[in-house]
Amino acid sequence: METPTATCAITFTTRRVESANGWAIDDPGGCLAAVVSGAVAWRPIPEGVALAADDRRTLVVFNAAADGQTGTASLNGGTATLRRT
């Protein structure tokens, strides 16, 4: 994930997080936690990918781009880009 000030390496896993109704996010550097507080899971949605809290709330939606490899979201007054690698 890229923001105007940082690049985060996160992994979308296939480990189920029932409380969030999604799959676990590995954030070894803590970068995602600093940008999207409380995100513990991801889930696919028609628009792209949603990041979810432990109580099933959707925190951020990354809208899929036409290339199928990136998604963007508005965060803290800026734009974040999710890029598949």
N, C-alpha and C positions, 0 to 999 in steps of 0.2 A: 504494500500500500504506500502511496506517495502523497504527501501533503506539501504545501509550499515550502515548508521548513525541514522536512524529514522524509526518509524512506524507511519503511518498516518491512521486515521479513516475517510474515505470519504464514501458518499452515492451516488450511481447512482440513480437518480430519474426518474420519467416518465413525468416530466414537460418539455414541448417542448421549445427549444431555436431555433427559426427559423433562426436567424442571423448566428448561428453556424451549422445549419442543424443537430441538435442532441438533446439530453436530458440533463437537468441541472445536475450539480455535486454539492452536498452539501459538503462543506469543512469548518466545524465550527471552527476548530483550525487553519486554514490558512496554514497547513502543505503542502498540495498539491501545493498551490500558491508559496511556497518557493522553491519547487523542479521543478515544471513545470509552469513557469510564463505564465499567459494568458489563461490557460485552464479553459473554462467555461462550456463545454459540453462533453458528451461521445456519441459514436455511435458504434453499432456493425459492424464489418467488417468480411469478410471471414477468415482472419488470427486470429481474436480475438476481441479486443476492441481498438478503437482509441480515444484519447483525442483531442478535437478541440478548436480552438480559436473562438472569436466572429465573425471573418471574414471568417469562414469556413475552415481555414487552419488546416491540421492535424499536431499536435504538437508532439505526441508520439503514437506509436503503441505497444500495449502489445500483443505479440504472445501467443495464447492459448496453454497450456500444454495438454498432453494426458489425464490427470485426469479431465479436464473440470472445475477445481476449481481454477486454478492459471494461471497467464500469466506473461511474463517477457519482459522487455524493457531495452535498453541501455540508460542511462541518465548521463550526466556530467562525463563521463569516468568510470561509475560504472554500476551496474545492479539494476533495481528496480523490485520488485515482486508485482503483484496485486493478492490478495487472497480473494476469496469469503467467507464470513462468515455468 
